[in-house]
Amino acid sequence: MSRRVNHCPLGQHHMLDRVAYDYVTAIRKRGANVAKIKYELAERAKKFTDEERNKLRELIQKWLENIK
């Protein structure tokens, strides 16, 4: 059995960073159905651990501040 090596600088949080970025860009689009987008993220986040949810919140805050 081979062990996977993660060469991403964000490590295990790369996927969460991508989810956060996609979420923020989607809700910032003109005419976006924000309620639907939030619901879809909540459904997706049910699969995450508490630690991953907390990290996702931090990453969403980061992107909200950086994307104007």
C-alpha positions as CSV (number, residue, x, y, z in Angstrom):
1,M,0.0,0.0,0.0
2,S,1.5,3.3,-1.0
3,R,1.2,6.4,1.1
4,R,0.0,9.6,-0.5
5,V,2.1,12.7,-0.1
6,N,0.4,16.0,-0.1
7,H,2.7,18.6,-1.7
8,C,0.2,21.4,-1.4
9,P,1.4,24.3,0.9
10,L,-2.0,24.4,2.5
11,G,-1.8,20.7,3.3
12,Q,-5.0,19.1,4.4
13,H,-6.9,22.3,4.3
14,H,-6.5,22.9,0.5
15,M,-9.9,21.4,-0.2
16,L,-11.5,23.5,2.5
17,D,-9.8,26.6,1.1
18,R,-11.3,25.8,-2.3
19,V,-14.8,25.3,-0.9
20,A,-14.5,28.6,1.0
21,Y,-13.3,30.5,-2.1
22,D,-16.0,29.0,-4.3
23,Y,-18.7,29.9,-1.7
24,V,-17.6,33.5,-1.4
25,T,-17.3,34.1,-5.1
26,A,-20.7,32.5,-5.6
27,I,-22.5,34.7,-3.0
28,R,-20.7,37.8,-4.4
29,K,-22.1,37.4,-7.9
30,R,-24.8,39.7,-8.9
31,G,-28.3,38.1,-8.7
32,A,-27.0,35.1,-6.7
33,N,-29.5,33.1,-4.8
34,V,-27.7,33.5,-1.4
35,A,-30.1,31.3,0.6
36,K,-29.7,28.4,-1.8
37,I,-25.9,28.8,-1.8
38,K,-25.8,28.8,2.0
39,Y,-28.1,25.8,2.2
40,E,-25.9,23.8,-0.2
41,L,-22.8,24.7,1.8
42,A,-24.5,23.7,5.1
43,E,-25.4,20.3,3.5
44,R,-21.9,19.8,2.3
45,A,-20.4,20.8,5.7
46,K,-22.4,18.1,7.5
47,K,-19.8,15.6,6.2
48,F,-17.0,17.6,7.8
49,T,-15.6,17.1,11.3
50,D,-15.9,19.9,13.9
51,E,-12.3,20.9,13.3
52,E,-12.8,21.1,9.5
53,R,-15.9,23.2,10.0
54,N,-14.0,25.6,12.2
55,K,-11.2,25.9,9.7
56,L,-13.8,26.4,6.9
57,R,-15.3,29.3,8.9
58,E,-11.8,30.9,9.2
59,L,-11.2,30.4,5.5
60,I,-14.5,32.0,4.5
61,Q,-13.7,35.0,6.7
62,K,-10.3,35.2,5.0
63,W,-11.9,35.2,1.5
64,L,-14.7,37.6,2.5
65,E,-12.0,40.1,3.6
66,N,-9.8,39.6,0.5
67,I,-12.4,39.5,-2.3
68,K,-14.2,42.8,-2.7
